[in-house]
């Protein structure tokens, strides 16, 4: 491995966040001819701090490495001698827990590779993020990658999923079994996040009811992190499908929860829900939660059948504006 250069894609936050960050990392390694090492040995989905990524996914058509080399040639510099640490552990070495609570990019961006640059000389780059940053790579779409200039960010990410990423067969089999045994001709996929973040339930109901008027027997596949939301939907609609999962105490997040009895299985359940949402005929989601964003990226659902609810709420409009300002590097 002498002369090789690497990008280590660390996991951070929930499945949606790390999924999006992984797609950008794959693209970055293609642009820079670096080997990728996906390190999801953090405490979110691993029961024993082993790297669980290979138990979730397979990578295709990209150069990989299985172990992080020992070297002092690391960027960002904070990761020197800390390569085995999780993102949370590294951040808490240098920042207070209170400062990290709100995911302030002015703080956490110091600890991850800047995707705007592809000229780093260090042997190892550390990359993690809460969101996708494909827009930062656009200035480097030249030569063999010039064709990407004509593609939207969403199309690029869909392409990466299709060509470079697949679920482990055991998880695929679980998804197929659910579809074969429980899905019907028409299914509305609904993602409602209602623990540490809460979406407007009424906004969802308005759109579901409009579809129900045309097809009262349509199946609703509900992906939620809150048992009370599931119970409410069951009282309002008769044809509901929800996968079996562990639920946290109301108001606490489903991932990164110390009470979770099996963190790896929690990750499997998240992936099953995401991919089932992508197989529905309709998708109703709030893009301020990356869970639904990933489901849309994976799916082939026509745009006319996709309903994004945050644009109809004040809170969602504010968050979307902040995201847009950050993308334009105004914030």
N, C-alpha and C positions, 0 to 999 in steps of 0.2 A: 504493500500500500504506500510505498515511498513515492512522494510526489502527488498523491491523491489529495483532493480537497473535498470537504464534506459540508452538508447542511443538516443540522440536528433539529428536527421538528418536534418540539416539546408539546405536550398536551396541557391545556389550561381550560378551566370551567367545564361546561356541559358538552354533550355530544355535538350539538349544532355548532357551537363555537369552534371546537377543535376540528371538526369536519371541514369547515370553511377555511380555517388556517392551513390545514393540510393541503387543500387544493392549490392555494397560492404557493406553498412550499414546493410542491411538485413542479409547478410551472417555473419557479425560480431555479431549480436544479437543472431543468432542461435548458434554460437560457444561459446558465453559467457552467454547464458541464461538471457539476458537482455530484457526488454520491449523496443520496438521501439516507438518513437514519431517523426513523420515526420512533420516538421515545415516549410511550404512554405508561411509564412506570410510576406515575404519580398516584396519589391516594384516592383519586376520584372514582376510577373504575377497576382498580387493582386491589385485591384482598391481601396481597403479600408483598407489594411493591415490585413485583415482576412486571416486565413490559407486556401489556395485554394487547397491544395493537395487532400483532400477528394472529391473535385469537378472534379478532373482529374482521380484519380485512386482508386481502392480498393485493400487492402492487404489481403492475404489468408495464413492460416496455420502458422502464426507467432503471438506471443503475443504482443499486442499493448496497448498503453495508449493514451488518448485523450488530457490530459493537462500536462504541465510541472510542476512538483512539486516544491514547494518553499523550497530551501535548500542551504546551503553554501558548501555542499560537491560536488564540481564541478571540472571537468578537461576538458580542460586547465583552469588554474586559472584565466585567463583574463575574463572568462565568469561569474565569481561570481558577483551577483547583476546586471548582464546584459543579463539574459536569454531571455528577451523579445525582445532584439535587433536583427536586421538582421546582416548577416555577414559583409556587407558593413559598417554598422554603428559601429560595434565593431572594425573593422580594423582601421577606421578613428579616433577612440579614441586614438590609440597608434602609428599609422604610418601616414606618409605624403601621400597625394594623388599621388604625383610623384613617390614615392617608390613602390606603389601598381600597377602602370600602366602596368607593364610587367609581372604580375602574378609570381613573383619570389618565388619559393617554399621555399627558405631559409627564406623568410619573413612570408609567410602565413602558413607554416607548424607549426609555434609556436601556432597558434590559432585553431588547430583542433587536434583531438585525433590521436595519432600515431597507425596506424593499425597493426604495428608489435607486439604490446603488447596486451595481453588479461587479464592481471592480475591487472588491475586498481581497487583500493578499493573505489573510489569515487562513490557516488550514481548516479550522472549524468555525462555522457560523451557527449561532443559536437563534432559532426562529419560533415564535409563538405569537398568537394574537387572539382577540375575541371575535374578530370579524375578518371578512375578506378585504384584501388590499390590491386587487388586480390592477386597479387604476394606476398604481405607482409603477407598475412594470411596463406600461404602454410605451414609454419613451425608448424602451429597449427592444421593441418589436422591429427588428431589421434582419437582413440576410435571410436565412432559412425560416425565420419567424415573422417576416414582413406580412405574410398573409393574415396574421392575427389582427392587424390594424383595422381590417374591415369587419371584424366580428365584435359584437357587443360583449361586455364583461360576462353577462349571463351565459351567452353562447360558448364562450371560452371555458367557463367552469363546467358546463354540461359536457363539453368535449373531453375534459380531463376525467370526469367521472366515468364516462363511457369507455375511454381508451386505457385508463391507468389504474382504475380502482374497482375492486369487486368484493362482495361480502364472502366470508367463509361459507362453504357449502352447508354446514349445519344450520346457520342462521337463515340462509336462503331457503332451506327446506321447511323451516318453521313458518316463514312468510308464505310460501307456496301452499302449505297445508291449510293455513287460515283462509287464504283466498279460495282454494278449492272447496273447503267445507262450509264457509260462512258468507263469502261475498255473493252478492246477487247481481242482476244485470245492470242496475244503476245504484251507485253508492256515492254519498256525500262524505268526503273526508273533512273532519273538523278538528283543528288543534286549538285547545284552550289552555293557556298557561294561567294558573291561578294559585300560586303559592307566594314565592318571593316577589314575583311580578304578577300583576292581575290585568287581564284583558276585559273589555266591556262585554258582558254576557249578552246584553240586550242587542248589541250590534250583530252578534252572531245569529241570534234568534230571528231577527228581521229578515236576514238573507235565507236562512234555512226555511222559514215559513213561506217565502216566495217560491222556492223550489218545490215545497210540499204541496202548494196549491196546484201545481201541474202534475205531480206524481205522489199522491198520499201514501203509497206503499214503499217509497224509496228507503233504502237502508242508510242509516247514519253510522259511519265508523268514527268514533270519538277517541281522540288521543288527548289525554289530560293528565296533569300531575296532582289532581285534587279529587279525593273521593266524594266530596260534597257536590262538585260539579257533575260527576258521573251520576250521582243519585238524583240530582235535579233534572238532568236530561232524561233519565228513565221515567220520571214522573210526567214529563211533558210529551215525550215521543214514545211510541210503542216499538218501533223497529230500530233498536240500538245495538251496536256491537262495540265492545270494549275488551281489549286484551287483558289477561290476568297479569297483575303487577303489584308490587309493594307500594303502598302509599305512605307518605310521611304524615306527621301531625299537621293539621291545617295551618298554613302560613309559612311552613318551612320547605326549603327546596328539595326536589327529588334527588338531585345529584349533590355531591359533596356534603352528604348528610351523615354524621357519625352514627346515627341510629340504624342506618341501612344494614340489613342482615347479610346481604351478598352484593358487593359492589360490582363485581363482574357481571352478574346476572342483571343488575340494574342497567348496565350498559347494553346488554343484549336486548332487553325490553325496549330501551330507547330506540335502538336501530330497527327493531321489528315495527314499532309504531311509525317511525319516519318513513320506512319503505312501504308500509301498508297505505299510509296517506298518499304516497306517490302513485299508487295503483288504483285510486278512486277515479270516478268520472267527474267529480267536482272537488275543489279544494277551497276551504275557507280557513284563513289563518291570519295572524297578526305578525307582520314582518319585524316588529321590534323584538320578537323572540326568534332566534336563529333556527330553532327546531323546524318551524314551518317553512322558512327560507330554504333549508336544505331539502325538504320534501318537494318543494316546487322545482328545484334544480334537478332532482333525480327524475321527476315525472315527465310524461309526455301529454299532460292534460292540456287541452286547448285553452288559450288565454281567455276566451269567452266564458269558460267554466271555472276560472280562478278568481276568487274574491279575497282581496287583501283589506282587512278591516281597520288598520291603524289610520288610514287616510280619512276615516269618518269620525275620529275622536280627537279632541284637543290635545290630550296627552300624546297620542300617536303622532300628530302633526308636529308637535314640538320636538319629539325624539327624531323624527325623520329629518327635520330641518337641521338639527345638530349633526346628524350623520352626514348630511350633504355638505355642511360647512367643513367638517373634518376631511371629507374626501377632497374638497377643493383646497385643503390646507389653509383655510381661513382661521380655524380654531386651533 
